[in-house]
Amino acid sequence: METLGIERADGIVTVTFCRPHKKNAINGLMWEELAAVAASIIGNPDDRCVVLTGANGDFCSGADLSDTSVVATHQLASMRRINAVVQAFHELPQPTIARVDGDAVGVGMNFALGCDLVLASDRSRFSEIFARRGLSLDGGGSWILPRLVGLHKAKELALFGEIIPAVEALRLGIVNRVVSVEALDPLVADWAGRLAAGPPIALAMTKRMLNRSFEQSFEQALDDEARSQTINFSTRDTAEAIGAFLAKREPRFEGR
């Protein structure tokens, strides 16, 4: 691929935004390649965890507004294609980790926040910069942000578009951990490895239920939990986990 780096090892897929001369801003081709990558991951049982990151010290500086294919005549049609990519990544059954170093701005910030977990270096910066470009939120930010920080704080971040440092992002609950640049890759490797070794079916159902939790009643959540546990107890992985627990050893999950 021209705009993305794809690496697969030990059940971990690392997807890297690779336009460093533009701080990894997303152009039309990258949207197309992101769609293809999401489609390749969703049905691949060997892909157990997804890490999303950026090349050369930045995560993603948002949409490349100098690209005429991004600033297109038929805006609604273009946005629907972009939305399909964002939704595809959000709905991946595999756990996703955003590895954020440097700038995560605009749709780049929302791509990071759309991941299940966000690990950031202490030099990373975040901004819902849209208003400063004459734009409103996209990339799922209007849905994700208030769920993370509350409605009033979300409005502050979105209406002013100010850049916030990593330590403030941690305080707001936008990221899970902030570590030094040197400690970032070992932490990402540790978390991704643990997720890749986990029970894929159970993790996928847990992820789905948590993503839906704000739209459901308590009763509906309990019904979902009951269905999920019924499925889990029919899998080899749950039998393996119980057997490993009784034998005092680590389980080996296969996704079956």
C-alpha positions in Angstrom: 0.0 0.0 0.0 1.1 3.5 -0.7 -0.2 5.3 2.4 -0.3 2.6 5.0 2.2 0.2 6.6 0.7 -3.2 7.5 2.6 -5.7 9.7 1.3 -8.9 11.1 3.1 -10.9 13.8 1.9 -13.2 16.6 -1.8 -12.3 16.0 -1.2 -8.6 16.2 -1.9 -6.4 13.1 -0.1 -3.0 13.2 -1.6 -0.4 10.8 0.6 2.6 10.4 -0.4 5.9 8.8 2.5 6.6 6.4 2.4 10.1 5.1 5.1 11.7 7.3 5.6 14.7 5.1 2.0 15.6 5.9 2.2 14.5 9.5 0.2 11.4 8.3 -2.8 13.5 7.2 -5.4 11.3 5.5 -5.9 11.8 1.8 -8.4 10.1 -0.6 -6.1 7.2 -1.3 -5.5 6.5 2.4 -9.3 6.4 3.0 -9.5 3.7 0.2 -6.6 1.7 1.7 -8.1 2.0 5.2 -11.3 0.5 3.9 -9.4 -2.4 2.3 -7.4 -3.0 5.5 -10.5 -3.1 7.7 -12.1 -5.6 5.3 -9.0 -7.8 5.4 -9.0 -7.8 9.2 -12.6 -8.3 10.1 -12.8 -11.9 8.7 -9.3 -13.1 9.5 -9.2 -15.4 12.5 -5.5 -15.0 12.7 -5.8 -11.3 13.5 -6.4 -11.2 17.2 -5.5 -7.5 18.0 -5.1 -4.3 16.0 -2.7 -1.5 16.7 -3.2 1.8 14.9 -0.3 4.2 14.8 1.6 6.8 12.8 5.0 7.1 11.2 7.9 9.3 12.2 6.7 10.7 15.5 3.1 11.7 14.7 -0.1 9.8 14.9 -2.3 11.7 12.4 -2.9 15.4 11.7 -6.4 14.9 10.4 -7.8 15.1 6.9 -5.5 16.4 4.2 -7.4 19.5 3.1 -5.0 20.1 0.3 -6.2 17.0 -1.4 -9.0 17.7 -3.9 -10.4 14.2 -3.5 -11.0 15.0 0.2 -12.4 18.5 -0.5 -14.7 17.1 -3.1 -17.7 18.6 -5.0 -20.1 15.9 -3.8 -19.4 16.3 -0.1 -22.2 14.1 1.2 -21.2 11.1 -1.0 -17.6 11.6 0.1 -18.5 11.7 3.8 -20.6 8.6 3.5 -17.6 6.7 2.1 -15.4 8.1 4.9 -18.0 7.2 7.5 -18.1 3.7 6.3 -14.4 3.4 7.0 -14.7 4.9 10.4 -17.6 2.6 11.3 -15.7 -0.5 9.9 -12.8 0.2 12.3 -15.2 0.9 15.2 -17.0 -2.4 14.6 -14.0 -4.6 14.3 -14.5 -7.6 16.6 -10.8 -7.6 17.5 -9.6 -5.3 20.4 -8.0 -2.2 19.0 -5.2 -0.1 20.5 -4.2 3.4 19.4 -0.5 4.0 19.8 -0.3 7.8 19.9 3.0 9.8 19.6 3.0 13.4 18.5 -0.1 15.0 17.0 -3.5 13.4 16.9 -5.7 16.1 15.5 -9.1 16.3 13.9 -10.2 13.0 12.4 -6.9 11.7 13.6 -7.9 12.3 17.2 -11.2 10.7 16.6 -9.6 7.6 15.0 -7.5 7.3 18.1 -10.5 7.8 20.5 -12.5 5.2 18.4 -10.0 2.5 19.4 -10.8 0.4 22.5 -7.6 1.6 24.3 -5.4 4.6 23.8 -1.7 4.6 24.8 0.2 7.9 24.4 3.7 9.3 24.8 4.2 12.3 27.0 4.9 14.4 23.9 1.6 13.6 22.2 -1.0 16.3 21.6 -4.7 16.1 20.9 -7.2 18.5 19.3 -10.7 18.6 17.9 -9.4 21.2 15.6 -12.4 21.3 13.2 -13.8 24.7 14.3 -10.5 26.4 13.5 -10.8 25.1 10.0 -14.4 26.2 9.5 -15.6 22.6 10.0 -17.8 20.7 12.4 -16.9 17.4 14.1 -16.5 14.2 12.1 -14.9 10.8 12.4 -17.4 9.8 15.1 -16.2 12.6 17.4 -19.7 13.9 18.2 -20.6 10.4 19.5 -17.3 9.4 21.2 -16.2 12.6 22.9 -19.2 13.3 25.2 -19.1 9.6 26.3 -15.5 10.0 27.4 -15.4 13.5 28.9 -19.0 14.6 29.5 -21.2 16.9 27.4 -20.0 20.3 28.6 -16.3 19.4 28.4 -16.9 17.9 25.0 -18.5 21.2 23.8 -15.5 23.1 25.1 -13.0 20.9 23.3 -15.0 20.9 20.1 -16.1 24.6 20.0 -12.6 26.0 20.7 -10.5 23.3 19.0 -7.7 23.9 21.5 -4.7 21.7 21.5 -4.3 19.7 24.8 -1.2 17.9 26.0 -1.0 14.3 26.9 -1.2 14.9 30.6 -4.5 16.8 30.2 -5.8 14.0 27.9 -5.0 11.5 30.7 -6.8 13.7 33.3 -9.9 13.9 31.1 -10.0 10.1 30.4 -9.2 10.5 26.7 -6.2 8.1 27.0 -5.6 5.1 29.2 -1.9 5.6 29.9 0.8 8.3 29.2 4.4 7.2 29.3 7.8 8.4 28.0 8.5 7.9 24.3 11.0 5.2 25.2 8.4 3.3 27.2 5.6 3.6 24.7 6.5 0.6 22.4 7.1 -1.8 25.2 3.8 -0.9 26.8 1.9 -1.3 23.4 3.7 -4.6 22.8 2.7 -5.9 26.3 -1.0 -4.9 26.0 -1.3 -6.0 22.4 0.3 -9.4 23.2 -2.0 -9.9 26.2 -5.1 -9.1 24.1 -3.9 -11.3 21.2 -3.5 -14.2 23.6 -7.0 -13.7 25.0 -10.2 -15.5 24.1 -11.3 -13.9 20.8 -15.0 -14.8 21.0 -15.5 -13.6 24.6 -13.5 -10.4 24.0 -15.5 -9.6 20.9 -18.8 -9.9 22.7 -17.6 -7.9 25.6 -16.4 -5.1 23.3 -19.8 -5.1 21.5 -21.8 -4.9 24.7 -19.7 -2.1 26.1 -20.0 -0.1 22.8 -23.8 -0.5 23.0 -24.1 0.2 26.8 -25.3 3.8 26.6 -28.1 2.9 24.2 -29.6 0.1 26.3 -31.6 -0.4 29.4 -30.2 -2.4 32.3 -32.6 -5.2 31.4 -31.4 -5.2 27.8 -27.8 -5.3 29.0 -28.6 -8.3 31.2 -30.2 -10.1 28.3 -27.1 -9.5 26.1 -24.9 -10.8 28.9 -27.0 -13.9 29.2 -26.8 -14.6 25.4 -23.1 -14.0 25.4 -22.4 -16.3 28.3 -24.5 -19.0 26.7 -22.4 -18.7 23.6 -19.2 -18.7 25.6 -20.0 -21.9 27.5 -20.5 -23.7 24.1 -17.0 -22.8 22.9 -13.7 -24.8 23.3 -12.0 -21.7 24.6 -14.2 -21.5 27.7 -13.6 -25.2 28.3 -9.9 -24.6 27.9 -10.0 -21.7 30.3 -11.8 -23.7 33.0 -9.4 -26.7 32.5 -6.4 -24.5 32.7 -7.7 -22.9 35.9 -8.2 -26.3 37.5 -4.8 -27.5 36.3 -3.1 -24.2 37.5 -1.7 -23.4 34.1 -2.1 -20.6 31.5 -4.9 -21.2 28.9 -4.3 -21.4 25.2 -7.1 -19.8 23.3 -7.9 -20.6 19.7 -11.0 -18.7 18.9 -13.3 -21.7 18.7 
